Amino acid sequence: MTDTVDDVELPYDEEAASQQEKIQALRERLDVLESQNEEMRDKLLDANAENNKYQQKLERLTHENKKLKQSPLFVATVQEITEDGVVIKQHGNNQEALTEVTDEMREDLEPDARVAVNNSLSVVKRLDNETDVRARVMQVDHSPEVTYGDIGGLEEQMQEVRETVEMPLESPEMFEQVGIQPPSGVLLYGPPGTGKTMLAKAVANQTDATFIKMAGSELVHKFIGEGAKLVRDLFEVARENEPAVLFIDEIDAIASKRTDSKTSGDAEVQRTMMQLLSEMDGFDERGDIRIIAATNRFDMLDEAILRPGRFDRLIEVPKPEQEGREIIFQIHTRDMNVADDVDFEQLAELADDASGADIKAICTEAGMFAIRDDRTEIRMGDFVEAWEKIQADASADGEASRAFA
Ligand SMILES: Nc1ncnc2c1ncn2[C@@H]1O[C@H](COP(=O)(O)OP(=O)(O)OP(=O)(O)O)[C@@H](O)[C@H]1O
């Protein structure tokens, strides 16, 4: 392609060929070159068309990418609809702003409506009603079914939880007479699937209290700008349902050590935590509400949350010991048709690293083995195979054991 005219090899012998032959040879060469040129032009056209296609695809993907990278929307509440626009109040920082909206959007809005706004505070869309959001992040159970008898291997922890949560709910006068404030909240910490949620449910059951659960991660990750408000709502729902046991799972998501970064996500988490601290500090007015929080990441917690008056009982909920595992096997096989050869002591030895949730999974899986084999009685071999399967699944996917929980 870079050949110059001087470099081109001539299609005749310069010295031997006659003038006529030279012209003839050059003509033939010209024909060949012309057809090659034609061919190249066709190819170029095809390539251009292809290029256009890719260009369009690239633009589409760039657009998608931009959309995905767009900063999240913030949540606000409509305060007032005026001639000049709509007054909104942002959740989290409570800042008010006057923003213009399209006529179409204006028709859809009313005071107290929840809206999503972008960085420049323009209303992007109207959101569902608050109750829907509450329902999605809060689980309210008026009569949880778990009892202390369903929990195995956590005698000491159960005792502590009963003292700190159950007694103040059942006999508040005892604390008054003695002249001490009942402990405000307890924090349960330990590996996943060890019975932390069960403990909280069992106390609620025992005291006829409403069990209200909220997961810290949902608070901060799903509803940007609403974390603090949802914490307020959480305590409000608890007050409406007194006596209540408020269970805050994965509290590390809202109460982890402060990081240096100043991203808005962090600021949001901080605001949510501050709101939680202030609700907890308003203990006197809290009435018959007990707080139980849980975490798998004790090391991550901010010290502010551990200060006295907040969670003043820290209770470790470890994986069960041999005896505990045996009891948990017995609990989860209560309603199962277990063969005489099943030895729980041996099973507990075998599954020496299992959590309560793992043991539940072993029992369910053992039942499945029997069904696959067309039997209604579950044998020792089924349990052993089940444990092997669960271990294999767990090493393939660290979360497998929780799937049955
Ligand atoms: N000590 C236990 N005794 C009986 N069953 C248990 C025990 N621990 C766990 N389980 C079983 O595992 C399931 C999950 O337990 P639970 O939700 O209480 O764990 P958790 O500690 O709250 O876990 P996470 O940290 O993952 O939220 C329970 O529903 C129960 O079937």
The ligand as a Tripos MOL2 file, in Angstrom:
@<TRIPOS>MOLECULE
LIG
   31    33     1     0     0
SMALL
NO_CHARGES

@<TRIPOS>ATOM
      1 N1        -29.2700  -22.4670   69.0820 N.pl3     1 LIG1
      2 C1        -30.1640  -22.9040   68.1900 C.ar      1 LIG1
      3 N2        -31.0800  -23.8380   68.5260 N.ar      1 LIG1
      4 C2        -31.9780  -24.2970   67.6240 C.ar      1 LIG1
      5 N3        -32.0130  -23.8820   66.3430 N.ar      1 LIG1
      6 C3        -31.1200  -22.9730   65.9470 C.ar      1 LIG1
      7 C4        -30.1540  -22.4340   66.8490 C.ar      1 LIG1
      8 N4        -29.4200  -21.5400   66.1770 N.ar      1 LIG1
      9 C5        -29.8840  -21.5070   64.9340 C.ar      1 LIG1
     10 N5        -30.9140  -22.3520   64.7700 N.ar      1 LIG1
     11 C6        -31.6610  -22.5990   63.5240 C.3       1 LIG1
     12 O1        -31.1220  -21.7390   62.5420 O.3       1 LIG1
     13 C7        -32.0870  -20.7930   62.0820 C.3       1 LIG1
     14 C8        -31.4330  -19.4350   61.9700 C.3       1 LIG1
     15 O2        -31.1140  -18.9510   63.2410 O.3       1 LIG1
     16 P1        -31.1810  -17.4120   63.6310 P.3       1 LIG1
     17 O3        -31.8910  -16.6620   62.5370 O.co2     1 LIG1
     18 O4        -31.6610  -17.2540   64.9930 O.co2     1 LIG1
     19 O5        -29.6410  -17.0890   63.5290 O.3       1 LIG1
     20 P2        -28.9250  -15.7070   63.7170 P.3       1 LIG1
     21 O6        -27.8640  -15.9290   64.7060 O.co2     1 LIG1
     22 O7        -29.9150  -14.6390   63.9620 O.co2     1 LIG1
     23 O8        -28.2810  -15.5750   62.2780 O.3       1 LIG1
     24 P3        -27.8560  -14.2730   61.4640 P.3       1 LIG1
     25 O9        -26.6990  -13.6870   62.1660 O.co2     1 LIG1
     26 O10       -27.4930  -14.9040   60.1540 O.co2     1 LIG1
     27 O11       -29.0660  -13.3980   61.3970 O.co2     1 LIG1
     28 C9        -33.2010  -20.8280   63.0900 C.3       1 LIG1
     29 O12       -34.4450  -20.5630   62.4960 O.3       1 LIG1
     30 C10       -33.1250  -22.2450   63.6260 C.3       1 LIG1
     31 O13       -33.8380  -23.1200   62.7840 O.3       1 LIG1
@<TRIPOS>BOND
     1     1     2 1
     2     2     3 ar
     3     2     7 ar
     4     3     4 ar
     5     4     5 ar
     6     5     6 ar
     7     6     7 ar
     8     6    10 ar
     9     7     8 ar
    10     8     9 ar
    11     9    10 ar
    12    10    11 1
    13    11    12 1
    14    11    30 1
    15    12    13 1
    16    13    14 1
    17    13    28 1
    18    14    15 1
    19    15    16 1
    20    16    17 2
    21    16    18 1
    22    16    19 1
    23    19    20 1
    24    20    21 2
    25    20    22 1
    26    20    23 1
    27    23    24 1
    28    24    25 2
    29    24    26 1
    30    24    27 1
    31    28    29 1
    32    28    30 1
    33    30    31 1
@<TRIPOS>SUBSTRUCTURE
     1 LIG1         1 GROUP 0 **** ****
